[in-house]
Amino acid sequence: QVQLVESGGGLVQPGGSLRLACAASGFTFSTYIMSWYRQAPGSERELVATIRSTGTVTYYAGSVKGRFTISRDNAKNTLYLQMNSLKPEDTAVYLCKAVGENYYWGQGTQVTVSS
C-alpha cells in the first residue's frame, strides 16, 4: 500500500521557520522524483520545489528561492522542506508528490504564517 504522509506543519509567526517531512512507503522511494506543492484557499496548486532521485535539486519557485530548501534521505524514505523567513503569503496546505513509474500524492499538512 502506497503512502505519502506529510508532517511538521503548524502555526508560525512571520520570520519563523518550519521543517516539513514527507514519509514514503509502499514504493521504491529512491527511484522517484519528489516535489513539494502548496495550495492556498481559492488558489491553484503551485509547485514549490523538486528534487531528483539522486538528490539534485532541479526547481524552486521564485517566491521561495533563498528561503526554502528541499532535501531527501533515501535511506529513511523521507522528503524534507526546510522553510525559513516565512511570510504570511506562504500560508497554504503543503503536499508532497512522487513521480516515477507511477505518481502519488500525499494528503498535505497545513502551514499558517500569522502574528
C-alpha positions as a Markdown table, in Angstrom:
| # | Residue | x | y | z |
|---|---|---|---|---|
| 1 | Gln | 0.0 | 0.0 | 0.0 |
| 2 | Val | 1.5 | 3.3 | -1.1 |
| 3 | Gln | 1.6 | 6.1 | 1.4 |
| 4 | Leu | 3.0 | 9.6 | 1.5 |
| 5 | Val | 2.4 | 11.2 | 4.9 |
| 6 | Glu | 3.3 | 14.8 | 5.5 |
| 7 | Ser | 4.1 | 16.2 | 8.9 |
| 8 | Gly | 5.6 | 19.3 | 10.5 |
| 9 | Gly | 3.1 | 21.9 | 9.6 |
| 10 | Gly | 1.6 | 24.4 | 12.1 |
| 11 | Leu | 1.2 | 28.0 | 13.1 |
| 12 | Val | 4.3 | 30.2 | 13.0 |
| 13 | Gln | 4.9 | 33.9 | 13.2 |
| 14 | Pro | 6.3 | 35.8 | 10.2 |
| 15 | Gly | 10.0 | 35.4 | 10.0 |
| 16 | Gly | 9.9 | 32.0 | 11.7 |
| 17 | Ser | 10.9 | 28.6 | 10.4 |
| 18 | Leu | 9.3 | 25.2 | 9.9 |
| 19 | Arg | 10.6 | 21.8 | 8.7 |
| 20 | Leu | 8.2 | 19.7 | 6.8 |
| 21 | Ala | 8.7 | 15.9 | 6.3 |
| 22 | Cys | 7.1 | 13.5 | 3.9 |
| 23 | Ala | 7.4 | 9.9 | 4.9 |
| 24 | Ala | 7.0 | 7.4 | 1.9 |
| 25 | Ser | 6.2 | 3.7 | 1.9 |
| 26 | Gly | 4.9 | 1.1 | -0.5 |
| 27 | Phe | 7.1 | 2.1 | -3.4 |
| 28 | Thr | 10.8 | 2.5 | -4.3 |
| 29 | Phe | 11.3 | 6.0 | -2.9 |
| 30 | Ser | 14.9 | 6.2 | -4.0 |
| 31 | Thr | 14.0 | 6.0 | -7.7 |
| 32 | Tyr | 11.3 | 8.7 | -7.7 |
| 33 | Ile | 11.5 | 12.4 | -8.4 |
| 34 | Met | 10.0 | 14.2 | -5.4 |
| 35 | Ser | 8.3 | 17.5 | -5.2 |
| 36 | Trp | 6.6 | 19.8 | -2.7 |
| 37 | Tyr | 3.5 | 21.7 | -3.8 |
| 38 | Arg | 1.3 | 24.1 | -2.0 |
| 39 | Gln | -2.3 | 25.2 | -2.3 |
| 40 | Ala | -3.8 | 28.3 | -0.6 |
| 41 | Pro | -7.6 | 28.7 | -0.3 |
| 42 | Gly | -9.0 | 29.8 | -3.6 |
| 43 | Ser | -5.8 | 29.4 | -5.5 |
| 44 | Glu | -4.4 | 26.8 | -7.8 |
| 45 | Arg | -1.9 | 24.2 | -6.6 |
| 46 | Glu | 1.6 | 25.6 | -7.0 |
| 47 | Leu | 4.9 | 23.8 | -7.5 |
| 48 | Val | 7.3 | 24.8 | -4.7 |
| 49 | Ala | 10.4 | 22.7 | -5.3 |
| 50 | Thr | 11.6 | 19.5 | -7.0 |
| 51 | Ile | 14.5 | 17.1 | -6.2 |
| 52 | Arg | 15.7 | 14.2 | -8.3 |
| 53 | Ser | 16.3 | 10.7 | -7.0 |
| 54 | Thr | 20.0 | 11.5 | -6.8 |
| 55 | Gly | 19.4 | 14.5 | -4.6 |
| 56 | Thr | 20.0 | 17.1 | -7.3 |
| 57 | Val | 17.6 | 20.0 | -6.8 |
| 58 | Thr | 16.0 | 21.0 | -10.1 |
| 59 | Tyr | 13.5 | 23.7 | -9.2 |
| 60 | Tyr | 12.5 | 26.3 | -6.7 |
| 61 | Ala | 9.6 | 28.6 | -7.2 |
| 62 | Gly | 10.8 | 32.2 | -7.4 |
| 63 | Ser | 8.8 | 33.2 | -4.4 |
| 64 | Val | 10.6 | 30.7 | -2.1 |
| 65 | Lys | 14.1 | 30.7 | -3.6 |
| 66 | Gly | 16.7 | 31.5 | -1.0 |
| 67 | Arg | 14.3 | 30.8 | 1.9 |
| 68 | Phe | 13.2 | 27.2 | 1.4 |
| 69 | Thr | 15.4 | 24.1 | 1.0 |
| 70 | Ile | 14.3 | 20.8 | -0.4 |
| 71 | Ser | 16.2 | 17.6 | 0.6 |
| 72 | Arg | 15.7 | 13.9 | 0.8 |
| 73 | Asp | 17.1 | 10.9 | 2.8 |
| 74 | Asn | 16.7 | 7.8 | 0.6 |
| 75 | Ala | 17.8 | 5.6 | 3.5 |
| 76 | Lys | 14.9 | 6.9 | 5.5 |
| 77 | Asn | 12.4 | 7.1 | 2.6 |
| 78 | Thr | 11.8 | 10.7 | 3.6 |
| 79 | Leu | 11.5 | 14.0 | 1.8 |
| 80 | Tyr | 12.0 | 17.3 | 3.6 |
| 81 | Leu | 11.3 | 21.0 | 3.1 |
| 82 | Gln | 13.1 | 23.5 | 5.4 |
| 83 | Met | 11.2 | 26.8 | 5.4 |
| 84 | Asn | 12.9 | 29.9 | 6.8 |
| 85 | Ser | 11.9 | 33.5 | 6.9 |
| 86 | Leu | 8.3 | 32.6 | 6.5 |
| 87 | Lys | 5.8 | 35.1 | 5.2 |
| 88 | Pro | 2.0 | 35.3 | 5.5 |
| 89 | Glu | 1.8 | 34.6 | 1.8 |
| 90 | Asp | 3.4 | 31.2 | 2.5 |
| 91 | Thr | 0.2 | 30.1 | 4.2 |
| 92 | Ala | -1.1 | 27.0 | 2.4 |
| 93 | Val | -1.6 | 23.3 | 2.6 |
| 94 | Tyr | 1.8 | 21.7 | 1.6 |
| 95 | Leu | 1.7 | 18.4 | -0.2 |
| 96 | Cys | 4.4 | 16.1 | -1.5 |
| 97 | Lys | 4.3 | 14.3 | -4.8 |
| 98 | Ala | 6.2 | 11.3 | -6.1 |
| 99 | Val | 6.8 | 10.8 | -9.8 |
| 100 | Gly | 8.3 | 7.8 | -11.4 |
| 101 | Glu | 6.8 | 4.6 | -12.7 |
| 102 | Asn | 3.6 | 5.9 | -11.2 |
| 103 | Tyr | 2.8 | 9.1 | -9.4 |
| 104 | Tyr | 1.4 | 9.6 | -5.9 |
| 105 | Trp | 0.2 | 12.5 | -3.7 |
| 106 | Gly | 0.2 | 12.9 | 0.0 |
| 107 | Gln | -2.8 | 14.4 | 1.9 |
| 108 | Gly | -1.0 | 17.6 | 2.9 |
| 109 | Thr | -0.1 | 19.5 | 6.0 |
| 110 | Gln | -1.3 | 22.9 | 6.9 |
| 111 | Val | 1.1 | 25.8 | 7.3 |
| 112 | Thr | -0.2 | 29.1 | 8.7 |
| 113 | Val | 2.0 | 32.1 | 9.0 |
| 114 | Ser | 0.4 | 34.8 | 11.1 |
| 115 | Ser | 1.1 | 37.1 | 14.0 |
